[in-house]
Amino acid sequence: MKTVEIFKTDITQSSIANDVIISLLQIWPECRINFDLHDCDNILRIESSEVLNTADIKEHLHKIGFRAELLD
């Protein structure tokens, strides 16, 4: 079963988004991760074959200096 979580972020630059993707993949290497910075919410999309702990993802982003809120 595939799980997809979508977050609103405060990340606006593609170079920073790429660094964040690298950081996330170090913890969740099995995930497919991308950003849509053209969306007004600067979307972070994480796809996994396992259930994701969204609180852990938000906490990791906070630790590296960014905000993320889960979108319904």
Buried (B, 14 or more C-beta within 10 A) or exposed (E): EEEEBBBBBEBEEEEBBEEBBEBBEEEBEEBBBEBEBEEEBBBBBBBBEEEBEBEEBBEBBEEEEBEBEEEE
